[in-house]
Amino acid sequence: MRASEIRELTEADIVARIGELEEERFRLKFRSATETLENPLRLRDIRKDIARLKTVLRERQLAGETATR
């Protein structure tokens, strides 16, 4: 997921997507402890997507604070 795609989403969509990805990450980490994963790099991709989503969310929060001052 690219940052430009994330910026098109609403804040509610971003928060929902973060929740989905964190749940998927939890399940993959749990499964990786018991068996080998088909695509172990998926964990890295999920982690980076979560970071991108949180970054865009934080940018919006800071922009909102700046606009109110």
N, C-alpha and C positions, 0 to 999 in steps of 0.2 A: 504494500500500500504506500503510495507516494504522498508527500506532504501536501501537494496541490489537491489531491483527491480528498484528503482529510479536511482541508479548509473549506470544502464545499458542503460538509456535513454540519448539522446543527449540533449544539452542545449536548442535547439529550442523546442523539445518535452516537456521538463520540463516547459518552459515558457508557452507553449500552455496549458498544463495540469493545471497550476496555474490559468490561465484565466478561464478555464472551471469550476474549483472548486469554484473560487470566485463568478462566475455568479450563480452557483447552490446554494451557501451559501446565496447570496442575495435573490434569489427567495424563499428559504425555510424560511428565517427570515421574509420576507414580508408576506408569507402565514401563518406563525405561529402567526402573529399579528391578523389575521382575523379568523383563525380556528385552531383546534387542528391538530397536525401532526400525521401521522401514526407511524413514528419512530423519536421522538425528539432527540434521541442520534445521529442521522445522522449529525446534526449540529456540534457536538463535533468531530466526525470522520473527517468531512470535514476540520474543523479548524486545526486538528492535521496533516492531510495530506498536507495541504498548508504549515504548518511550516516545515515539513520534506522536502518538495520540495525546499523551500527557503533555508534551511540549506545546502542541497547538492549543490545547485547552488552557494551559498556563498563559500563553501569549494573549489569548482572548481575555482572561481574567485581568492581566496587567493592562491591556488596552482599555478595559472598562474602568479600571481605577484611575487611569490617567485622564480619561474623558470626563470623569466626575469632578476632577480637581480644578 
